[in-house]
Amino acid sequence: MKKLFIVLAAAAVLAGCKDDKPAEVTIEVIKAPAEAVRTVAWYKENKKERLAKLAECANNPGELMDTPNCTNASAASSAITSSSRSSGFNPKW
């Protein structure tokens, strides 16, 4: 009886040791269509689009801040702000 118990216990333990391969998982990445890259000059000329892009970039800076359009919109905004500040400065030496 003791031998039968040992044989059944060994069979039960070995039954759980199958060499199954893990299931394969396929992940499909869906990319959004590529956005056209706009220049700094374009963003200077297109205020509405520049402000919209700056708002979009500020809303998701972790993903978007280093993209070309965010960089160019920010550079255009800085250039406009800088030129408007310096255009009124006229020192009399």
WOFENFEN-V619165 format. One record per residue. N is the residue number from 1. RES is the residue in three letters. SS is DSSP state (h for helix, s for strand, l for the rest). PSI is psi in radians with two decimals (999 if undefined). NEAR is the number of other ideal C-beta (glycine too) atoms within 12 Angstrom. Layout:
N & RES & SS & PSI & NEAR
N & RES & SS & PSI & NEAR
//
This chain:
1 & MET & l & -0.70 & 7
2 & LYS & h & -0.69 & 8
3 & LYS & h & -0.69 & 9
4 & LEU & h & -0.71 & 10
5 & PHE & h & -0.73 & 11
6 & ILE & h & -0.74 & 12
7 & VAL & h & -0.78 & 13
8 & LEU & h & -0.69 & 14
9 & ALA & h & -0.74 & 14
10 & ALA & h & -0.69 & 14
11 & ALA & h & -0.69 & 13
12 & ALA & h & -0.70 & 12
13 & VAL & h & -0.76 & 11
14 & LEU & h & -0.41 & 12
15 & ALA & h & -0.50 & 10
16 & GLY & l & -0.06 & 11
17 & CYS & l & 1.02 & 10
18 & LYS & l & 2.67 & 7
19 & ASP & l & 1.20 & 7
20 & ASP & l & 2.48 & 7
21 & LYS & l & 2.51 & 6
22 & PRO & l & 2.64 & 6
23 & ALA & l & 2.43 & 6
24 & GLU & l & 2.39 & 6
25 & VAL & l & 2.24 & 6
26 & THR & l & 2.22 & 6
27 & ILE & l & 2.17 & 6
28 & GLU & l & 2.17 & 6
29 & VAL & l & 2.17 & 6
30 & ILE & l & 2.06 & 6
31 & LYS & l & 2.50 & 7
32 & ALA & l & 2.68 & 7
33 & PRO & l & 2.50 & 6
34 & ALA & l & 2.37 & 9
35 & GLU & l & 2.42 & 17
36 & ALA & l & 2.36 & 12
37 & VAL & l & 2.17 & 16
38 & ARG & l & 2.58 & 25
39 & THR & l & 2.93 & 20
40 & VAL & h & -0.75 & 24
41 & ALA & h & -0.70 & 15
42 & TRP & h & -0.78 & 20
43 & TYR & h & -0.55 & 31
44 & LYS & h & -0.67 & 24
45 & GLU & h & -0.35 & 16
46 & ASN & l & 1.44 & 22
47 & LYS & h & -0.80 & 16
48 & LYS & h & -0.81 & 12
49 & GLU & h & -0.64 & 23
50 & ARG & h & -0.82 & 31
51 & LEU & h & -0.67 & 18
52 & ALA & h & -0.73 & 19
53 & LYS & h & -0.72 & 34
54 & LEU & h & -0.69 & 30
55 & ALA & h & -0.74 & 18
56 & GLU & h & -0.77 & 21
57 & CYS & h & -0.68 & 27
58 & ALA & h & -0.51 & 18
59 & ASN & h & -0.45 & 14
60 & ASN & l & 1.13 & 15
61 & PRO & h & -0.46 & 16
62 & GLY & h & -0.63 & 11
63 & GLU & h & -0.57 & 13
64 & LEU & h & -0.36 & 21
65 & MET & l & -0.54 & 19
66 & ASP & l & 0.19 & 14
67 & THR & l & 2.69 & 21
68 & PRO & h & -0.74 & 22
69 & ASN & h & -0.64 & 29
70 & CYS & h & -0.73 & 31
71 & THR & h & -0.80 & 23
72 & ASN & h & -0.69 & 29
73 & ALA & h & -0.70 & 38
74 & SER & h & -0.73 & 30
75 & ALA & h & -0.70 & 25
76 & ALA & h & -0.74 & 29
77 & SER & h & -0.75 & 28
78 & SER & h & -0.73 & 19
79 & ALA & h & -0.72 & 21
80 & ILE & h & -0.79 & 24
81 & THR & h & -0.76 & 16
82 & SER & h & -0.77 & 14
83 & SER & h & -0.58 & 14
84 & SER & h & -0.54 & 13
85 & ARG & h & -0.70 & 11
86 & SER & h & -0.31 & 12
87 & SER & h & -0.45 & 10
88 & GLY & l & -0.07 & 8
89 & PHE & l & 2.06 & 10
90 & ASN & l & 1.50 & 7
91 & PRO & l & 2.59 & 6
92 & LYS & l & 1.75 & 4
93 & TRP & l & 999 & 3
//
